[in-house]
């Protein structure tokens, strides 16, 4: 292997090591999912939750604060918290993954909101909570999915396939 081949192999090895270090960790994805459940579940009126025996607390507010914290941790741990605010340029996989994440967040929020305010039947309120929980699971999984895409972008850049 020539000098160029050895250097290319070293760069590829270093990019794999760097990619292994990038990622929010399972606990950030879990925090994002639980907090999104609280945000989406917080759209259901307190009076309807109290009818089900769930205390009326500011779930949406607490979830929103936790979700912002989880996304800040994701940003720092994946390197998307750059000064120029253009992570799509540095990580091409986010161009296709972030819109799916945003649509999932919006859809779960809208569905939980609608079900929680529909006709007030307990079954629809429980369905709204189930949708909020499913949205939380999906958001947590997508945080891991976006981090995997970022790791793939780092490896591809190190091997010259970008």
N, C-alpha and C positions, 0 to 999 in steps of 0.2 A: 504494500500500500504506500503510495507516495505521500509526500508531506501534506499536500492538499487533502487527500483522503483521510489522513490522521486528524487533521484540524476539523474537518467536517464531522468526523465521528465524535470528536471531543465536544463540539458544539451541540450535536444531537443528544449526547449523553447529558450535558449540562441542562439542556432544555427539558429533558424528561425529569431530571431532578427538580428543576424549578417548577414544573407543572405539578409534580407530586406535592409540593409545598402549598400550592394555591388551592384554596377551597375554604368554604365557610365552616366545615365540620357538620356533623349530624345535629349538633345541638342548636346551631343557627337555623337550620332547616326546620327543626322541631319548634323552635321559638317562633319562626315565621308562620308556621301552620297553626299553632295554638292561638297566636295573636290574631291571625286572620279569622279564625273561628269566632273570637270575641268581637271583632269588628263587624262581621256579617251578622252574628247573633244579636249584636247591639242595635241593629236596625228594627228589631221587633219591639213594639211598645211594651213598656214596663208593666202596664196593667194586664196585658195578655200573658206575660211571663208569670206574674203573680198568681193568675188563675191556675197555672200549672204547678204552683208550689215552689217556683224559682224566685228567690229574693230579687227585688228590684234594685240592682246596683248599676253603676255606670260602666257596663261591660264594653261598650263601643269606645269610650274614651280610654279606658285602660288598654284595650286591644290596640287602639291606634298608636298610643305611646310605645307599646312593646313592638309593634310592627315597624315603626320608624327606627327603633333601636336595632331590630333584626336586619333591616335593609342597610343601615349604616355599617353594621358588622360585616354583612355580605360585601359591601362596597370596599371596605378596608381589606378584608381577607382575600379578595379576588383581584384587587388592583384596579377596580373600576372607579375608584374615588379620586380620579385625576383632576388637575386644575382646569383643564380645558373642557371638561364635561362632555367629552365625545368618546365614550367607551366603545361605540359601534365601529369606530375607525381602528381601534387597537384590537378588538375582539370581534371578528366578522360573524361568529356564530350567534352573537346577540342580536344581529339584524333579523334573524328568523325566530329566535327563541323569546326575546322580550315581548314582542307583540302578542304572542300566545299567552304569556304570563299575564299581561295587562288585560286581555279579553277574559281570561279565566277569573281574575279578580273581580272585574266588573260584572260578569254574568252571575257569579255566586252572590255578590252583594245585592244585585237587583232581584234575583230569585228569592233570597231570604227576606228582603224588604217586602216584596209583593205577597209572599205567603204569610208573613207575619201580620200583615194588615188586611188580608182578604176579608173574610166574613166573621172572623173571630172564633171560629170553631177550634177546639183544642187540637183536632187532628191536623189542621193546616198550620197551627203554631208549631206543633211537633215536626211537621214536614219542613217548616222554615228552619228549625234548629238542625234537622238532618242535612239540609242543603248547606247550611253554614259549616257543619262539620265536614261534609264532603269537600267543600271549597277550601277549608283549612288543610285537609290532606293533600288536595291537588296543589295548593300554593307551596306547601312544604316540599312536595316532590319536585316541583318546578324550580325551586331554589337550587336543589341538588342537580337538576338537569342543566340549568344555566351554568353552574360551576363546572360541570363536566365539559360543556362546550368551550369554556374559557381554557380549561386544561388542554383540550384538544387543539385549540388555536395556538397555544404556547409551544406545544410539541411540533405542530406543523410549521411554525415560524422558524424553529430551530433546525428543522431538517430541510428548509428551503422550499417547502411545498406551498407556501402562502401565496 
